[in-house]
């Protein structure tokens, strides 16, 4: 008592095969395998992804002058 014997697993397996059929089970297992492969590929792509450049210029504050400047177009020093 308490443990599942081999006969319990055989009966459960037969019921599953009768309900779903052998073809449907193999199709489901194939879909699971494709999903796992896609997940692994997606995880690998995330590791090698390049950082995204901001679409708008970054605004900075020049603390010496007290004004807001555009960091992408300002190439000179205030002094």
NUVOFI-108401 format. One record per atom (N, C-alpha, C): residue number from 1; residue in three letters; atom name; x, y, z; chain. Coordinates in nm, 3 decimals. Atoms other than C-alpha are relative to their C-alpha. Example, Ala and Ser with C-alpha at 12.3 -4.5 7.8 and 13.67 -1.06 7.14 Angstrom:
+-----+------+------+---------+---------+---------+------+
! pos ! code ! site !      px !      py !      pz ! unit !
+-----+------+------+---------+---------+---------+------+
!   1 !  ALA !    N !   0.089 !  -0.119 !   0.000 !    A !
!   1 !  ALA !   CA !   1.230 !  -0.450 !   0.780 !    A !
!   1 !  ALA !    C !   0.090 !   0.120 !   0.000 !    A !
!   2 !  SER !    N !  -0.082 !  -0.119 !  -0.006 !    A !
!   2 !  SER !   CA !   1.367 !  -0.106 !   0.714 !    A !
!   2 !  SER !    C !  -0.077 !   0.109 !   0.073 !    A !
+-----+------+------+---------+---------+---------+------+
This chain:
+-----+------+------+---------+---------+---------+------+
! pos ! code ! site !      px !      py !      pz ! unit !
+-----+------+------+---------+---------+---------+------+
!   1 !  UNK !    N !   0.083 !  -0.119 !   0.000 !    A !
!   1 !  UNK !   CA !   0.000 !   0.000 !   0.000 !    A !
!   1 !  UNK !    C !   0.087 !   0.125 !   0.000 !    A !
!   2 !  UNK !    N !  -0.069 !  -0.127 !  -0.003 !    A !
!   2 !  UNK !   CA !   0.102 !   0.360 !  -0.049 !    A !
!   2 !  UNK !    C !   0.082 !   0.030 !  -0.125 !    A !
!   3 !  UNK !    N !  -0.083 !  -0.024 !   0.118 !    A !
!   3 !  UNK !   CA !   0.325 !   0.312 !  -0.353 !    A !
!   3 !  UNK !    C !  -0.072 !  -0.042 !  -0.126 !    A !
!   4 !  UNK !    N !   0.060 !   0.036 !   0.128 !    A !
!   4 !  UNK !   CA !   0.230 !   0.297 !  -0.717 !    A !
!   4 !  UNK !    C !   0.080 !  -0.113 !  -0.062 !    A !
!   5 !  UNK !    N !  -0.070 !   0.114 !   0.060 !    A !
!   5 !  UNK !   CA !   0.317 !  -0.040 !  -0.864 !    A !
!   5 !  UNK !    C !   0.003 !   0.016 !  -0.152 !    A !
!   6 !  UNK !    N !  -0.012 !  -0.003 !   0.146 !    A !
!   6 !  UNK !   CA !   0.400 !  -0.111 !  -1.226 !    A !
!   6 !  UNK !    C !  -0.138 !  -0.016 !  -0.066 !    A !
!   7 !  UNK !    N !   0.134 !   0.021 !   0.056 !    A !
!   7 !  UNK !   CA !   0.040 !  -0.223 !  -1.285 !    A !
!   7 !  UNK !    C !  -0.081 !   0.129 !   0.000 !    A !
!   8 !  UNK !    N !   0.070 !  -0.129 !  -0.002 !    A !
!   8 !  UNK !   CA !  -0.093 !   0.118 !  -1.183 !    A !
!   8 !  UNK !    C !   0.045 !   0.086 !  -0.119 !    A !
!   9 !  UNK !    N !  -0.052 !  -0.082 !   0.110 !    A !
!   9 !  UNK !   CA !   0.135 !   0.289 !  -1.436 !    A !
!   9 !  UNK !    C !  -0.041 !  -0.055 !  -0.136 !    A !
!  10 !  UNK !    N !   0.046 !   0.059 !   0.126 !    A !
!  10 !  UNK !   CA !   0.038 !   0.045 !  -1.711 !    A !
!  10 !  UNK !    C !  -0.144 !   0.039 !  -0.028 !    A !
!  11 !  UNK !    N !   0.141 !  -0.037 !   0.016 !    A !
!  11 !  UNK !   CA !  -0.332 !   0.115 !  -1.652 !    A !
!  11 !  UNK !    C !  -0.012 !   0.148 !  -0.036 !    A !
!  12 !  UNK !    N !   0.006 !  -0.144 !   0.029 !    A !
!  12 !  UNK !   CA !  -0.274 !   0.492 !  -1.649 !    A !
!  12 !  UNK !    C !   0.048 !   0.025 !  -0.143 !    A !
!  13 !  UNK !    N !  -0.050 !  -0.016 !   0.137 !    A !
!  13 !  UNK !   CA !  -0.069 !   0.466 !  -1.971 !    A !
!  13 !  UNK !    C !  -0.102 !  -0.042 !  -0.104 !    A !
!  14 !  UNK !    N !   0.103 !   0.046 !   0.094 !    A !
!  14 !  UNK !   CA !  -0.342 !   0.265 !  -2.145 !    A !
!  14 !  UNK !    C !  -0.116 !   0.099 !  -0.010 !    A !
!  15 !  UNK !    N !   0.110 !  -0.097 !   0.002 !    A !
!  15 !  UNK !   CA !  -0.608 !   0.516 !  -2.044 !    A !
!  15 !  UNK !    C !   0.040 !   0.125 !  -0.079 !    A !
!  16 !  UNK !    N !  -0.048 !  -0.119 !   0.073 !    A !
!  16 !  UNK !   CA !  -0.398 !   0.806 !  -2.176 !    A !
!  16 !  UNK !    C !   0.004 !  -0.028 !  -0.150 !    A !
!  17 !  UNK !    N !  -0.006 !   0.035 !   0.142 !    A !
!  17 !  UNK !   CA !  -0.338 !   0.626 !  -2.506 !    A !
!  17 !  UNK !    C !  -0.139 !  -0.012 !  -0.059 !    A !
!  18 !  UNK !    N !   0.137 !   0.012 !   0.049 !    A !
!  18 !  UNK !   CA !  -0.708 !   0.545 !  -2.540 !    A !
!  18 !  UNK !    C !  -0.066 !   0.137 !  -0.016 !    A !
!  19 !  UNK !    N !   0.063 !  -0.131 !   0.006 !    A !
!  19 !  UNK !   CA !  -0.811 !   0.905 !  -2.471 !    A !
!  19 !  UNK !    C !   0.060 !   0.087 !  -0.111 !    A !
!  20 !  UNK !    N !  -0.066 !  -0.092 !   0.092 !    A !
!  20 !  UNK !   CA !  -0.554 !   1.085 !  -2.685 !    A !
!  20 !  UNK !    C !   0.046 !  -0.065 !  -0.130 !    A !
!  21 !  UNK !    N !  -0.053 !   0.066 !   0.118 !    A !
!  21 !  UNK !   CA !  -0.432 !   0.826 !  -2.933 !    A !
!  21 !  UNK !    C !   0.151 !   0.018 !  -0.011 !    A !
!  22 !  UNK !    N !  -0.146 !  -0.005 !   0.008 !    A !
!  22 !  UNK !   CA !  -0.068 !   0.756 !  -3.018 !    A !
!  22 !  UNK !    C !   0.048 !   0.116 !  -0.086 !    A !
!  23 !  UNK !    N !  -0.042 !  -0.109 !   0.089 !    A !
!  23 !  UNK !   CA !  -0.048 !   1.011 !  -3.300 !    A !
!  23 !  UNK !    C !  -0.006 !   0.135 !   0.067 !    A !
!  24 !  UNK !    N !   0.016 !  -0.129 !  -0.066 !    A !
!  24 !  UNK !   CA !  -0.175 !   1.298 !  -3.090 !    A !
!  24 !  UNK !    C !   0.106 !   0.020 !   0.107 !    A !
!  25 !  UNK !    N !  -0.103 !  -0.011 !  -0.104 !    A !
!  25 !  UNK !   CA !   0.069 !   1.223 !  -2.807 !    A !
!  25 !  UNK !    C !   0.134 !   0.033 !  -0.063 !    A !
!  26 !  UNK !    N !  -0.127 !  -0.029 !   0.064 !    A !
!  26 !  UNK !   CA !   0.365 !   1.218 !  -3.045 !    A !
!  26 !  UNK !    C !   0.002 !   0.142 !  -0.057 !    A !
!  27 !  UNK !    N !   0.008 !  -0.138 !   0.049 !    A !
!  27 !  UNK !   CA !   0.246 !   1.546 !  -3.200 !    A !
!  27 !  UNK !    C !   0.022 !   0.099 !   0.114 !    A !
!  28 !  UNK !    N !  -0.017 !  -0.088 !  -0.115 !    A !
!  28 !  UNK !   CA !   0.224 !   1.704 !  -2.856 !    A !
!  28 !  UNK !    C !   0.145 !   0.002 !   0.047 !    A !
!  29 !  UNK !    N !  -0.138 !   0.007 !  -0.043 !    A !
!  29 !  UNK !   CA !   0.573 !   1.585 !  -2.765 !    A !
!  29 !  UNK !    C !   0.091 !   0.075 !  -0.099 !    A !
!  30 !  UNK !    N !  -0.076 !  -0.076 !   0.100 !    A !
!  30 !  UNK !   CA !   0.707 !   1.728 !  -3.092 !    A !
!  30 !  UNK !    C !  -0.016 !   0.150 !   0.019 !    A !
!  31 !  UNK !    N !   0.024 !  -0.141 !  -0.026 !    A !
!  31 !  UNK !   CA !   0.544 !   2.062 !  -3.014 !    A !
!  31 !  UNK !    C !   0.075 !   0.048 !   0.124 !    A !
!  32 !  UNK !    N !  -0.074 !  -0.035 !  -0.121 !    A !
!  32 !  UNK !   CA !   0.698 !   2.060 !  -2.667 !    A !
!  32 !  UNK !    C !   0.149 !   0.015 !  -0.032 !    A !
!  33 !  UNK !    N !  -0.142 !  -0.008 !   0.037 !    A !
!  33 !  UNK !   CA !   1.042 !   1.992 !  -2.816 !    A !
!  33 !  UNK !    C !   0.028 !   0.127 !  -0.081 !    A !
!  34 !  UNK !    N !  -0.018 !  -0.123 !   0.077 !    A !
!  34 !  UNK !   CA !   0.999 !   2.279 !  -3.066 !    A !
!  34 !  UNK !    C !  -0.004 !   0.122 !   0.092 !    A !
!  35 !  UNK !    N !   0.009 !  -0.112 !  -0.094 !    A !
!  35 !  UNK !   CA !   0.897 !   2.510 !  -2.782 !    A !
!  35 !  UNK !    C !   0.126 !   0.014 !   0.083 !    A !
!  36 !  UNK !    N !  -0.123 !  -0.004 !  -0.078 !    A !
!  36 !  UNK !   CA !   1.204 !   2.417 !  -2.578 !    A !
!  36 !  UNK !    C !   0.115 !   0.055 !  -0.084 !    A !
!  37 !  UNK !    N !  -0.105 !  -0.049 !   0.089 !    A !
!  37 !  UNK !   CA !   1.432 !   2.477 !  -2.877 !    A !
!  37 !  UNK !    C !  -0.015 !   0.150 !  -0.024 !    A !
!  38 !  UNK !    N !   0.023 !  -0.143 !   0.023 !    A !
!  38 !  UNK !   CA !   1.271 !   2.816 !  -2.945 !    A !
!  38 !  UNK !    C !   0.036 !   0.081 !   0.125 !    A !
!  39 !  UNK !    N !  -0.033 !  -0.068 !  -0.125 !    A !
!  39 !  UNK !   CA !   1.310 !   2.911 !  -2.578 !    A !
!  39 !  UNK !    C !   0.151 !   0.013 !   0.016 !    A !
!  40 !  UNK !    N !  -0.146 !  -0.003 !  -0.011 !    A !
!  40 !  UNK !   CA !   1.679 !   2.818 !  -2.577 !    A !
!  40 !  UNK !    C !   0.060 !   0.098 !  -0.100 !    A !
!  41 !  UNK !    N !  -0.049 !  -0.092 !   0.102 !    A !
!  41 !  UNK !   CA !   1.735 !   3.012 !  -2.901 !    A !
!  41 !  UNK !    C !  -0.027 !   0.144 !   0.043 !    A !
!  42 !  UNK !    N !   0.033 !  -0.134 !  -0.048 !    A !
!  42 !  UNK !   CA !   1.559 !   3.315 !  -2.755 !    A !
!  42 !  UNK !    C !   0.090 !   0.044 !   0.114 !    A !
!  43 !  UNK !    N !  -0.089 !  -0.034 !  -0.111 !    A !
!  43 !  UNK !   CA !   1.770 !   3.302 !  -2.440 !    A !
!  43 !  UNK !    C !   0.141 !   0.030 !  -0.052 !    A !
!  44 !  UNK !    N !  -0.132 !  -0.023 !   0.057 !    A !
!  44 !  UNK !   CA !   2.089 !   3.280 !  -2.650 !    A !
!  44 !  UNK !    C !   0.003 !   0.134 !  -0.074 !    A !
!  45 !  UNK !    N !   0.007 !  -0.127 !   0.071 !    A !
!  45 !  UNK !   CA !   1.976 !   3.577 !  -2.863 !    A !
!  45 !  UNK !    C !   0.002 !   0.117 !   0.096 !    A !
!  46 !  UNK !    N !   0.000 !  -0.106 !  -0.099 !    A !
!  46 !  UNK !   CA !   1.918 !   3.787 !  -2.550 !    A !
!  46 !  UNK !    C !   0.140 !   0.029 !   0.051 !    A !
!  47 !  UNK !    N !  -0.136 !  -0.018 !  -0.049 !    A !
!  47 !  UNK !   CA !   2.277 !   3.731 !  -2.438 !    A !
!  47 !  UNK !    C !   0.087 !   0.073 !  -0.101 !    A !
!  48 !  UNK !    N !  -0.084 !  -0.061 !   0.102 !    A !
!  48 !  UNK !   CA !   2.422 !   3.848 !  -2.770 !    A !
!  48 !  UNK !    C !  -0.062 !   0.126 !  -0.060 !    A !
!  49 !  UNK !    N !   0.068 !  -0.118 !   0.055 !    A !
!  49 !  UNK !   CA !   2.180 !   4.138 !  -2.833 !    A !
!  49 !  UNK !    C !   0.083 !   0.125 !   0.025 !    A !
!  50 !  UNK !    N !  -0.072 !  -0.126 !  -0.012 !    A !
!  50 !  UNK !   CA !   2.337 !   4.479 !  -2.895 !    A !
!  50 !  UNK !    C !  -0.086 !   0.100 !   0.075 !    A !
!  51 !  UNK !    N !   0.079 !  -0.103 !  -0.069 !    A !
!  51 !  UNK !   CA !   2.234 !   4.773 !  -2.677 !    A !
!  51 !  UNK !    C !  -0.069 !   0.092 !  -0.100 !    A !
!  52 !  UNK !    N !   0.080 !  -0.085 !   0.088 !    A !
!  52 !  UNK !   CA !   1.967 !   4.993 !  -2.832 !    A !
!  52 !  UNK !    C !   0.041 !   0.145 !   0.021 !    A !
!  53 !  UNK !    N !  -0.034 !  -0.140 !  -0.006 !    A !
!  53 !  UNK !   CA !   2.064 !   5.350 !  -2.914 !    A !
!  53 !  UNK !    C !  -0.127 !   0.081 !   0.025 !    A !
!  54 !  UNK !    N !   0.120 !  -0.081 !  -0.023 !    A !
!  54 !  UNK !   CA !   1.824 !   5.616 !  -2.783 !    A !
!  54 !  UNK !    C !  -0.040 !   0.074 !  -0.127 !    A !
!  55 !  UNK !    N !   0.049 !  -0.065 !   0.121 !    A !
!  55 !  UNK !   CA !   1.606 !   5.769 !  -3.054 !    A !
!  55 !  UNK !    C !   0.009 !   0.152 !   0.010 !    A !
!  56 !  UNK !    N !  -0.011 !  -0.145 !  -0.020 !    A !
!  56 !  UNK !   CA !   1.621 !   6.119 !  -2.904 !    A !
!  56 !  UNK !    C !   0.135 !   0.032 !   0.062 !    A !
!  57 !  UNK !    N !  -0.128 !  -0.036 !  -0.060 !    A !
!  57 !  UNK !   CA !   1.937 !   6.306 !  -2.808 !    A !
!  57 !  UNK !    C !  -0.013 !   0.011 !   0.152 !    A !
!  58 !  UNK !    N !  -0.002 !  -0.005 !  -0.145 !    A !
!  58 !  UNK !   CA !   2.035 !   6.291 !  -2.444 !    A !
!  58 !  UNK !    C !   0.022 !   0.144 !   0.043 !    A !
!  59 !  UNK !    N !  -0.012 !  -0.137 !  -0.049 !    A !
!  59 !  UNK !   CA !   1.987 !   6.620 !  -2.263 !    A !
!  59 !  UNK !    C !   0.078 !  -0.001 !   0.131 !    A !
!  60 !  UNK !    N !  -0.081 !  -0.012 !  -0.121 !    A !
!  60 !  UNK !   CA !   2.243 !   6.722 !  -2.004 !    A !
!  60 !  UNK !    C !  -0.005 !   0.143 !   0.050 !    A !
!  61 !  UNK !    N !  -0.003 !  -0.134 !  -0.059 !    A !
!  61 !  UNK !   CA !   2.279 !   7.017 !  -1.771 !    A !
!  61 !  UNK !    C !   0.146 !   0.038 !   0.021 !    A !
!  62 !  UNK !    N !  -0.133 !  -0.053 !  -0.022 !    A !
!  62 !  UNK !   CA !   2.597 !   7.223 !  -1.783 !    A !
!  62 !  UNK !    C !  -0.003 !   0.073 !   0.133 !    A !
!  63 !  UNK !    N !   0.009 !  -0.056 !  -0.135 !    A !
!  63 !  UNK !   CA !   2.646 !   7.293 !  -1.414 !    A !
!  63 !  UNK !    C !   0.077 !   0.131 !   0.014 !    A !
!  64 !  UNK !    N !  -0.076 !  -0.125 !  -0.007 !    A !
!  64 !  UNK !   CA !   2.900 !   7.571 !  -1.473 !    A !
!  64 !  UNK !    C !  -0.083 !   0.116 !  -0.056 !    A !
!  65 !  UNK !    N !   0.078 !  -0.107 !   0.063 !    A !
!  65 !  UNK !   CA !   2.672 !   7.771 !  -1.703 !    A !
!  65 !  UNK !    C !  -0.143 !   0.003 !   0.052 !    A !
!  66 !  UNK !    N !   0.136 !   0.005 !  -0.052 !    A !
!  66 !  UNK !   CA !   2.345 !   7.657 !  -1.544 !    A !
!  66 !  UNK !    C !  -0.105 !  -0.013 !  -0.107 !    A !
!  67 !  UNK !    N !   0.095 !   0.013 !   0.110 !    A !
!  67 !  UNK !   CA !   2.182 !   7.584 !  -1.881 !    A !
!  67 !  UNK !    C !  -0.008 !  -0.145 !  -0.044 !    A !
!  68 !  UNK !    N !   0.020 !   0.134 !   0.053 !    A !
!  68 !  UNK !   CA !   2.047 !   7.277 !  -2.047 !    A !
!  68 !  UNK !    C !   0.054 !  -0.004 !  -0.142 !    A !
!  69 !  UNK !    N !  -0.059 !   0.011 !   0.133 !    A !
!  69 !  UNK !   CA !   2.241 !   7.158 !  -2.353 !    A !
!  69 !  UNK !    C !  -0.033 !  -0.135 !  -0.059 !    A !
!  70 !  UNK !    N !   0.020 !   0.124 !   0.072 !    A !
!  70 !  UNK !   CA !   2.209 !   6.889 !  -2.616 !    A !
!  70 !  UNK !    C !   0.136 !  -0.069 !  -0.009 !    A !
!  71 !  UNK !    N !  -0.129 !   0.066 !  -0.010 !    A !
!  71 !  UNK !   CA !   2.488 !   6.636 !  -2.557 !    A !
!  71 !  UNK !    C !   0.052 !  -0.047 !  -0.136 !    A !
!  72 !  UNK !    N !  -0.045 !   0.052 !   0.128 !    A !
!  72 !  UNK !   CA !   2.497 !   6.515 !  -2.918 !    A !
!  72 !  UNK !    C !   0.054 !   0.109 !  -0.092 !    A !
!  73 !  UNK !    N !  -0.045 !  -0.107 !   0.089 !    A !
!  73 !  UNK !   CA !   2.558 !   6.860 !  -3.076 !    A !
!  73 !  UNK !    C !   0.101 !   0.092 !   0.067 !    A !
!  74 !  UNK !    N !  -0.093 !  -0.088 !  -0.070 !    A !
!  74 !  UNK !   CA !   2.773 !   7.030 !  -2.810 !    A !
!  74 !  UNK !    C !   0.139 !  -0.062 !   0.000 !    A !
!  75 !  UNK !    N !  -0.137 !   0.049 !   0.008 !    A !
!  75 !  UNK !   CA !   3.141 !   6.984 !  -2.891 !    A !
!  75 !  UNK !    C !   0.100 !   0.099 !   0.058 !    A !
!  76 !  UNK !    N !  -0.093 !  -0.100 !  -0.051 !    A !
!  76 !  UNK !   CA !   3.290 !   7.297 !  -2.735 !    A !
!  76 !  UNK !    C !  -0.009 !   0.008 !   0.153 !    A !
!  77 !  UNK !    N !  -0.005 !  -0.016 !  -0.146 !    A !
!  77 !  UNK !   CA !   3.390 !   7.378 !  -2.377 !    A !
!  77 !  UNK !    C !  -0.047 !   0.140 !   0.036 !    A !
!  78 !  UNK !    N !   0.044 !  -0.130 !  -0.050 !    A !
!  78 !  UNK !   CA !   3.224 !   7.657 !  -2.183 !    A !
!  78 !  UNK !    C !   0.103 !   0.045 !   0.101 !    A !
!  79 !  UNK !    N !  -0.101 !  -0.037 !  -0.097 !    A !
!  79 !  UNK !   CA !   3.479 !   7.860 !  -1.999 !    A !
!  79 !  UNK !    C !   0.035 !   0.139 !   0.006 !    A !
+-----+------+------+---------+---------+---------+------+
